[in-house]
Amino acid sequence: MKDKFENFLERNTTIANEKSLEDYKKLVRLNMYGALIQIVLFVGAFVSGIAYILNQGCTGVFSFFLLWFAASVMKQLGQVEEKVRTLSCATAELERQYTKISHTWKKKAFPDF
C-alpha cells in the first residue's frame, strides 16, 4: 500500500482537478477497506498468540514480536498517509471535497463518497 501512496504523491503534488480528486477517492477507498481487513487479522493474530502462549508457554511470545513488527510497518504507512491527506487544492470546491474525504478517511470505518 505504501507504494500506492508514493505513486499517488509522485503523480499529484496537489489536487489540481477532478481526475486527481477521483484518484484520491480510489486510493482512500482501497485503504479504508484494507484497514478493516487488517483489524480483523490483527485481532485474530492477537487471540491466536494468547492461545499459543497458554499452550506453549514462553515460546509463544515470539508471535507477539511478529505483531509488533507488523504494527511498526503500519506506523510508517501512517506517515505517508498523512502526506497524502495534506495536499493543497487548486480550487475552493476541490478543497471542500478533499477535506470531506480526508475527514471520512480518519473518522469513519466505511467510505461515504
RODO-5419 format. One record per atom (N, C-alpha, C, O): chain; residue number from 1; residue in three letters; atom name; x, y, z. Coordinates in steps of 0.2 Angstrom, whole numbers, plus 2048, in hexadecimal, padded with zeros to 3 digits. Last residue first. Example, Ala and Ser with C-alpha at 12.3 -4.5 7.8 and 13.67 -1.06 7.14 Angstrom:
2
  sevex  kedo  vexfi  vomi   xx   yy   zz
      A     2    Ser     N  840  7F5  823
      A     2    Ser    CA  844  7FB  824
      A     2    Ser     C  840  800  827
      A     2    Ser     O  843  806  828
      A     1    Ala     N  842  7E4  827
      A     1    Ala    CA  83E  7EA  827
      A     1    Ala     C  842  7F0  827
      A     1    Ala     O  847  7EF  82A
//
This chain:
113
  sevex  kedo  vexfi  vomi   xx   yy   zz
      A   113    Phe     N  7A4  82A  800
      A   113    Phe    CA  7A5  82F  7FB
      A   113    Phe     C  7A5  82B  7F4
      A   113    Phe     O  7A6  82E  7EF
      A   112    Asp     N  7A6  824  80C
      A   112    Asp    CA  79F  826  80B
      A   112    Asp     C  7A0  82B  805
      A   112    Asp     O  79B  830  805
      A   111    Pro     N  7AF  815  812
      A   111    Pro    CA  7AF  81B  80D
      A   111    Pro     C  7A8  81D  80C
      A   111    Pro     O  7A4  819  80B
      A   110    Phe     N  7AF  810  823
      A   110    Phe    CA  7AD  80F  81C
      A   110    Phe     C  7AD  815  818
      A   110    Phe     O  7AB  81A  81B
      A   109    Ala     N  7B3  815  82F
      A   109    Ala    CA  7B5  80E  82D
      A   109    Ala     C  7B4  80D  826
      A   109    Ala     O  7B8  80A  822
      A   108    Lys     N  7B9  826  832
      A   108    Lys    CA  7B4  821  831
      A   108    Lys     C  7B7  81A  82E
      A   108    Lys     O  7BC  81A  82C
      A   107    Lys     N  7C4  82F  834
      A   107    Lys    CA  7BF  82E  839
      A   107    Lys     C  7BA  828  838
      A   107    Lys     O  7B6  827  83D
      A   106    Lys     N  7CD  830  829
      A   106    Lys    CA  7CF  82F  830
      A   106    Lys     C  7CA  82D  835
      A   106    Lys     O  7CC  82A  83A
      A   105    Trp     N  7C4  830  81E
      A   105    Trp    CA  7CA  82B  81E
      A   105    Trp     C  7CC  82A  825
      A   105    Trp     O  7CE  824  827
      A   104    Thr     N  7BC  83B  820
      A   104    Thr    CA  7B9  834  820
      A   104    Thr     C  7BF  82F  821
      A   104    Thr     O  7BE  82A  825
      A   103    His     N  7C6  845  81E
      A   103    His    CA  7C3  844  825
      A   103    His     C  7C0  83D  825
      A   103    His     O  7C0  839  82B
      A   102    Ser     N  7C9  843  811
      A   102    Ser    CA  7CE  842  816
      A   102    Ser     C  7CB  841  81D
      A   102    Ser     O  7CE  83D  820
      A   101    Ile     N  7BD  847  80B
      A   101    Ile    CA  7BF  840  80A
      A   101    Ile     C  7C5  83E  80F
      A   101    Ile     O  7C5  839  812
      A   100    Lys     N  7BC  854  80F
      A   100    Lys    CA  7B7  850  811
      A   100    Lys     C  7B9  848  811
      A   100    Lys     O  7B8  844  815
      A    99    Thr     N  7C8  859  809
      A    99    Thr    CA  7C7  859  810
      A    99    Thr     C  7C2  854  813
      A    99    Thr     O  7C3  851  818
      A    98    Tyr     N  7C4  857  7FB
      A    98    Tyr    CA  7CA  854  7FE
      A    98    Tyr     C  7CA  854  806
      A    98    Tyr     O  7CB  84F  808
      A    97    Gln     N  7B9  860  7FB
      A    97    Gln    CA  7B8  859  7FA
      A    97    Gln     C  7BE  855  7FD
      A    97    Gln     O  7BD  850  800
      A    96    Arg     N  7BF  86C  7FD
      A    96    Arg    CA  7B9  86A  801
      A    96    Arg     C  7B9  863  801
      A    96    Arg     O  7B8  85F  806
      A    95    Glu     N  7C9  86D  7F3
      A    95    Glu    CA  7CB  86D  7FA
      A    95    Glu     C  7C5  86A  7FE
      A    95    Glu     O  7C7  866  803
      A    94    Leu     N  7C0  86E  7E8
      A    94    Leu    CA  7C5  868  7E9
      A    94    Leu     C  7C7  867  7F0
      A    94    Leu     O  7C7  862  7F3
      A    93    Glu     N  7BB  87A  7EB
      A    93    Glu    CA  7B7  875  7EA
      A    93    Glu     C  7BB  86E  7EB
      A    93    Glu     O  7B9  86A  7EE
      A    92    Ala     N  7C6  883  7EA
      A    92    Ala    CA  7C3  882  7F0
      A    92    Ala     C  7BE  87C  7F0
      A    92    Ala     O  7BE  879  7F6
      A    91    Thr     N  7D4  87B  7E1
      A    91    Thr    CA  7CE  87F  7E1
      A    91    Thr     C  7CB  87E  7E8
      A    91    Thr     O  7CC  879  7EC
      A    90    Ala     N  7E0  874  7E3
      A    90    Ala    CA  7E0  879  7DE
      A    90    Ala     C  7DA  87E  7DF
      A    90    Ala     O  7DA  884  7DD
      A    89    Cys     N  7E7  86F  7F3
      A    89    Cys    CA  7E2  86E  7ED
      A    89    Cys     C  7E2  875  7E9
      A    89    Cys     O  7E3  87A  7EB
      A    88    Ser     N  7F4  866  7FB
      A    88    Ser    CA  7F0  86C  7F9
      A    88    Ser     C  7EC  86B  7F3
      A    88    Ser     O  7ED  866  7EF
      A    87    Leu     N  7F4  858  805
      A    87    Leu    CA  7F6  85B  7FF
      A    87    Leu     C  7F2  862  7FE
      A    87    Leu     O  7EC  862  801
      A    86    Thr     N  7F3  84F  810
      A    86    Thr    CA  7F4  856  811
      A    86    Thr     C  7F7  85A  80B
      A    86    Thr     O  7FA  85F  80B
      A    85    Arg     N  7F1  842  80E
      A    85    Arg    CA  7EC  846  811
      A    85    Arg     C  7ED  84D  812
      A    85    Arg     O  7E8  851  813
      A    84    Val     N  7FE  83E  80B
      A    84    Val    CA  7F9  83D  806
      A    84    Val     C  7F3  842  808
      A    84    Val     O  7EF  845  804
      A    83    Lys     N  805  83F  817
      A    83    Lys    CA  807  843  811
      A    83    Lys     C  801  843  80C
      A    83    Lys     O  800  849  809
      A    82    Glu     N  7FE  835  81E
      A    82    Glu    CA  7FD  83C  820
      A    82    Glu     C  7FF  841  81B
      A    82    Glu     O  7FC  846  81A
      A    81    Glu     N  802  829  818
      A    81    Glu    CA  7FB  82B  817
      A    81    Glu     C  7FA  833  819
      A    81    Glu     O  7F7  836  816
      A    80    Val     N  810  829  81C
      A    80    Val    CA  80E  82B  815
      A    80    Val     C  807  82D  814
      A    80    Val     O  805  831  810
      A    79    Gln     N  80D  826  829
      A    79    Gln    CA  811  82C  828
      A    79    Gln     C  810  82E  820
      A    79    Gln     O  80F  834  81F
      A    78    Gly     N  807  81A  828
      A    78    Gly    CA  803  81F  82B
      A    78    Gly     C  807  826  829
      A    78    Gly     O  803  82B  828
      A    77    Leu     N  812  811  825
      A    77    Leu    CA  80C  813  820
      A    77    Leu     C  808  819  822
      A    77    Leu     O  806  81D  81E
      A    76    Gln     N  818  811  831
      A    76    Gln    CA  81B  814  82B
      A    76    Gln     C  816  816  826
      A    76    Gln     O  817  81B  823
      A    75    Lys     N  80F  80A  838
      A    75    Lys    CA  810  810  83A
      A    75    Lys     C  814  814  834
      A    75    Lys     O  812  81A  833
      A    74    Met     N  80F  7FD  832
      A    74    Met    CA  809  801  831
      A    74    Met     C  80A  808  833
      A    74    Met     O  807  80D  830
      A    73    Val     N  81B  7F9  836
      A    73    Val    CA  81B  7FA  82F
      A    73    Val     C  815  7FF  82E
      A    73    Val     O  815  803  82A
      A    72    Ser     N  818  7F7  844
      A    72    Ser    CA  81D  7FC  842
      A    72    Ser     C  81D  7FE  83B
      A    72    Ser     O  81E  804  839
      A    71    Ala     N  80F  7EC  843
      A    71    Ala    CA  80C  7F3  845
      A    71    Ala     C  811  7F8  843
      A    71    Ala     O  80F  7FE  842
      A    70    Ala     N  817  7E2  83F
      A    70    Ala    CA  812  7E4  83A
      A    70    Ala     C  810  7EB  83C
      A    70    Ala     O  80E  7EF  838
      A    69    Phe     N  81F  7E1  84B
      A    69    Phe    CA  822  7E3  844
      A    69    Phe     C  81D  7E6  83F
      A    69    Phe     O  81E  7EB  83C
      A    68    Trp     N  815  7DD  854
      A    68    Trp    CA  819  7E4  855
      A    68    Trp     C  81C  7E6  84E
      A    68    Trp     O  81C  7EC  84D
      A    67    Leu     N  813  7D1  84F
      A    67    Leu    CA  80D  7D6  84F
      A    67    Leu     C  810  7DD  850
      A    67    Leu     O  80E  7E1  84C
      A    66    Leu     N  81F  7CA  851
      A    66    Leu    CA  81C  7CB  84A
      A    66    Leu     C  817  7D0  84A
      A    66    Leu     O  817  7D4  845
      A    65    Phe     N  81F  7CB  85F
      A    65    Phe    CA  824  7CE  85B
      A    65    Phe     C  822  7CF  854
      A    65    Phe     O  823  7D5  851
      A    64    Phe     N  814  7C2  861
      A    64    Phe    CA  813  7C9  863
      A    64    Phe     C  819  7CD  860
      A    64    Phe     O  817  7D3  85E
      A    63    Ser     N  81A  7B6  85E
      A    63    Ser    CA  815  7B8  85A
      A    63    Ser     C  813  7BF  85B
      A    63    Ser     O  811  7C3  857
      A    62    Phe     N  823  7B4  869
      A    62    Phe    CA  826  7B6  862
      A    62    Phe     C  820  7B8  85D
      A    62    Phe     O  822  7BD  859
      A    61    Val     N  81D  7AF  873
      A    61    Val    CA  81E  7B6  873
      A    61    Val     C  820  7B8  86C
      A    61    Val     O  81F  7BE  86A
      A    60    Gly     N  81D  7A1  873
      A    60    Gly    CA  817  7A4  86F
      A    60    Gly     C  818  7AC  86F
      A    60    Gly     O  815  7AF  86B
      A    59    Thr     N  826  79D  87C
      A    59    Thr    CA  828  79D  875
      A    59    Thr     C  823  7A1  871
      A    59    Thr     O  824  7A3  86B
      A    58    Cys     N  820  79D  889
      A    58    Cys    CA  823  7A3  887
      A    58    Cys     C  826  7A3  87F
      A    58    Cys     O  827  7A9  87C
      A    57    Gly     N  812  792  885
      A    57    Gly    CA  816  796  889
      A    57    Gly     C  81A  79C  886
      A    57    Gly     O  817  79F  882
      A    56    Gln     N  80A  78C  87C
      A    56    Gln    CA  811  78B  87B
      A    56    Gln     C  815  78E  881
      A    56    Gln     O  81B  78D  881
      A    55    Asn     N  7FC  790  880
      A    55    Asn    CA  7FE  789  87E
      A    55    Asn     C  806  787  87F
      A    55    Asn     O  808  782  881
      A    54    Leu     N  7FD  79D  882
      A    54    Leu    CA  7FA  799  887
      A    54    Leu     C  7FC  792  886
      A    54    Leu     O  7FC  78E  88B
      A    53    Ile     N  803  7A1  876
      A    53    Ile    CA  806  7A2  87C
      A    53    Ile     C  804  79E  882
      A    53    Ile     O  807  79B  886
      A    52    Tyr     N  7F8  79E  86D
      A    52    Tyr    CA  7FF  79B  86D
      A    52    Tyr     C  803  79C  873
      A    52    Tyr     O  806  797  875
      A    51    Ala     N  7EE  7A7  872
      A    51    Ala    CA  7ED  7A0  872
      A    51    Ala     C  7F4  79C  872
      A    51    Ala     O  7F5  797  875
      A    50    Ile     N  7F5  7B3  86F
      A    50    Ile    CA  7F3  7B2  876
      A    50    Ile     C  7F2  7AA  877
      A    50    Ile     O  7F5  7A7  87B
      A    49    Gly     N  7F5  7B2  861
      A    49    Gly    CA  7FC  7B2  865
      A    49    Gly     C  7FA  7B1  86C
      A    49    Gly     O  7FE  7AD  86F
      A    48    Ser     N  7E8  7B2  85D
      A    48    Ser    CA  7EC  7AC  85C
      A    48    Ser     C  7F2  7AC  860
      A    48    Ser     O  7F5  7A7  863
      A    47    Val     N  7E5  7BF  861
      A    47    Val    CA  7E2  7B9  864
      A    47    Val     C  7E6  7B3  863
      A    47    Val     O  7E6  7AF  868
      A    46    Phe     N  7ED  7C5  857
      A    46    Phe    CA  7EE  7C7  85F
      A    46    Phe     C  7EB  7C1  863
      A    46    Phe     O  7EE  7BE  867
      A    45    Ala     N  7E8  7C1  84B
      A    45    Ala    CA  7EF  7BF  84D
      A    45    Ala     C  7F0  7C0  855
      A    45    Ala     O  7F4  7BC  858
      A    44    Gly     N  7DB  7C7  84C
      A    44    Gly    CA  7DC  7BF  84C
      A    44    Gly     C  7E3  7BD  84E
      A    44    Gly     O  7E4  7B8  851
      A    43    Val     N  7DF  7D4  84C
      A    43    Val    CA  7DB  7D1  852
      A    43    Val     C  7DC  7CA  852
      A    43    Val     O  7DD  7C7  857
      A    42    Phe     N  7E5  7D5  840
      A    42    Phe    CA  7E9  7D6  846
      A    42    Phe     C  7E5  7D3  84C
      A    42    Phe     O  7E9  7D1  850
      A    41    Leu     N  7DB  7D2  837
      A    41    Leu    CA  7E1  7CE  837
      A    41    Leu     C  7E5  7CF  83E
      A    41    Leu     O  7E7  7CA  840
      A    40    Val     N  7D2  7DD  839
      A    40    Val    CA  7D0  7D6  83B
      A    40    Val     C  7D6  7D1  83B
      A    40    Val     O  7D6  7CD  840
      A    39    Ile     N  7DA  7E7  835
      A    39    Ile    CA  7D8  7E7  83C
      A    39    Ile     C  7D6  7E0  83E
      A    39    Ile     O  7D7  7DD  843
      A    38    Gln     N  7DC  7E4  828
      A    38    Gln    CA  7E2  7E4  82C
      A    38    Gln     C  7DF  7E3  833
      A    38    Gln     O  7E2  7E0  837
      A    37    Ile     N  7CF  7E7  823
      A    37    Ile    CA  7D2  7E0  823
      A    37    Ile     C  7D7  7DF  827
      A    37    Ile     O  7D8  7DA  82B
      A    36    Leu     N  7CF  7F5  825
      A    36    Leu    CA  7CA  7F0  829
      A    36    Leu     C  7CC  7E9  829
      A    36    Leu     O  7CC  7E5  82E
      A    35    Ala     N  7D9  7F9  81D
      A    35    Ala    CA  7DA  7FA  824
      A    35    Ala     C  7D5  7F5  828
      A    35    Ala     O  7D7  7F3  82D
      A    34    Gly     N  7D3  7F6  810
      A    34    Gly    CA  7D9  7F3  812
      A    34    Gly     C  7DA  7F3  81A
      A    34    Gly     O  7DC  7EE  81D
      A    33    Tyr     N  7C9  800  810
      A    33    Tyr    CA  7C7  7F9  810
      A    33    Tyr     C  7CD  7F5  812
      A    33    Tyr     O  7CC  7F0  816
      A    32    Met     N  7D2  80B  810
      A    32    Met    CA  7CD  80A  815
      A    32    Met     C  7CB  803  816
      A    32    Met     O  7CA  800  81B
      A    31    Asn     N  7DA  80A  804
      A    31    Asn    CA  7DD  80A  80B
      A    31    Asn     C  7D8  808  810
      A    31    Asn     O  7D9  805  815
      A    30    Leu     N  7D0  80B  7FA
      A    30    Leu    CA  7D4  805  7FB
      A    30    Leu     C  7D7  804  802
      A    30    Leu     O  7D7  7FF  805
      A    29    Arg     N  7CB  818  7FD
      A    29    Arg    CA  7C7  812  7FD
      A    29    Arg     C  7CB  80C  7FE
      A    29    Arg     O  7C9  808  803
      A    28    Val     N  7D7  81F  7FA
      A    28    Val    CA  7D4  81F  801
      A    28    Val     C  7D0  819  802
      A    28    Val     O  7D0  816  807
      A    27    Leu     N  7D9  81D  7EC
      A    27    Leu    CA  7DE  81B  7F1
      A    27    Leu     C  7DB  81A  7F8
      A    27    Leu     O  7DD  816  7FC
      A    26    Lys     N  7CD  822  7E7
      A    26    Lys    CA  7CE  81B  7E6
      A    26    Lys     C  7D3  819  7EB
      A    26    Lys     O  7D3  813  7EE
      A    25    Lys     N  7CF  830  7EB
      A    25    Lys    CA  7C9  82C  7ED
      A    25    Lys     C  7CA  824  7ED
      A    25    Lys     O  7C9  821  7F2
      A    24    Tyr     N  7DA  833  7E3
      A    24    Tyr    CA  7DA  833  7EB
      A    24    Tyr     C  7D5  82F  7EE
      A    24    Tyr     O  7D6  82B  7F2
      A    23    Asp     N  7D4  832  7D6
      A    23    Asp    CA  7DA  82E  7D8
      A    23    Asp     C  7DB  82D  7E0
      A    23    Asp     O  7DC  828  7E3
      A    22    Glu     N  7CB  83D  7D8
      A    22    Glu    CA  7C9  836  7D7
      A    22    Glu     C  7CE  831  7D8
      A    22    Glu     O  7CD  82C  7DB
      A    21    Leu     N  7D4  847  7D9
      A    21    Leu    CA  7D0  846  7DE
      A    21    Leu     C  7CD  83F  7DE
      A    21    Leu     O  7CC  83C  7E3
      A    20    Ser     N  7DA  847  7CC
      A    20    Ser    CA  7DF  845  7D2
      A    20    Ser     C  7DA  844  7D8
      A    20    Ser     O  7DC  840  7DD
      A    19    Lys     N  7CF  84A  7C4
      A    19    Lys    CA  7D2  843  7C4
      A    19    Lys     C  7D7  842  7CA
      A    19    Lys     O  7D7  83C  7CC
      A    18    Glu     N  7CC  857  7C8
      A    18    Glu    CA  7C7  852  7CA
      A    18    Glu     C  7CA  84B  7C9
      A    18    Glu     O  7C9  846  7CD
      A    17    Asn     N  7DB  85F  7CD
      A    17    Asn    CA  7D5  85E  7C9
      A    17    Asn     C  7D1  858  7CC
      A    17    Asn     O  7D3  855  7D0
      A    16    Ala     N  7E6  85F  7D7
      A    16    Ala    CA  7E5  865  7D2
      A    16    Ala     C  7DF  865  7CE
      A    16    Ala     O  7DC  86A  7CB
      A    15    Ile     N  7EC  85D  7E5
      A    15    Ile    CA  7E6  85B  7E2
      A    15    Ile     C  7E4  860  7DD
      A    15    Ile     O  7E0  865  7DF
      A    14    Thr     N  7FE  85B  7E2
      A    14    Thr    CA  7F8  85F  7E5
      A    14    Thr     C  7F2  85B  7E2
      A    14    Thr     O  7F2  857  7DD
      A    13    Thr     N  805  852  7DD
      A    13    Thr    CA  808  856  7E3
      A    13    Thr     C  803  85A  7E6
      A    13    Thr     O  804  85D  7EB
      A    12    Asn     N  803  843  7D7
      A    12    Asn    CA  7FF  849  7D9
      A    12    Asn     C  802  84C  7DF
      A    12    Asn     O  802  84A  7E5
      A    11    Arg     N  80D  839  7D4
      A    11    Arg    CA  808  83C  7CF
      A    11    Arg     C  804  842  7D1
      A    11    Arg     O  802  846  7CC
      A    10    Glu     N  812  838  7E0
      A    10    Glu    CA  817  839  7DB
      A    10    Glu     C  812  83C  7D5
      A    10    Glu     O  815  841  7D2
      A     9    Leu     N  807  834  7E8
      A     9    Leu    CA  80B  83A  7EA
      A     9    Leu     C  80F  83C  7E4
      A     9    Leu     O  810  842  7E3
      A     8    Phe     N  805  827  7E2
      A     8    Phe    CA  800  82D  7E2
      A     8    Phe     C  803  833  7E3
      A     8    Phe     O  802  838  7E0
      A     7    Asn     N  810  821  7E6
      A     7    Asn    CA  80F  822  7DF
      A     7    Asn     C  80A  827  7DE
      A     7    Asn     O  80A  82B  7D9
      A     6    Glu     N  80F  820  7F4
      A     6    Glu    CA  814  824  7F1
      A     6    Glu     C  813  825  7E9
      A     6    Glu     O  815  82B  7E7
      A     5    Phe     N  803  818  7F5
      A     5    Phe    CA  803  81F  7F7
      A     5    Phe     C  809  823  7F4
      A     5    Phe     O  808  829  7F2
      A     4    Lys     N  808  80C  7EF
      A     4    Lys    CA  802  810  7EC
      A     4    Lys     C  802  817  7EE
      A     4    Lys     O  800  81C  7EA
      A     3    Asp     N  812  809  7F8
      A     3    Asp    CA  814  80B  7F2
      A     3    Asp     C  80E  80E  7EE
      A     3    Asp     O  80F  813  7EA
      A     2    Lys     N  80A  806  803
      A     2    Lys    CA  80E  80C  804
      A     2    Lys     C  810  80E  7FD
      A     2    Lys     O  811  814  7FB
      A     1    Met     N  804  7FA  800
      A     1    Met    CA  800  800  800
      A     1    Met     C  804  806  800
      A     1    Met     O  803  80B  7FD
//
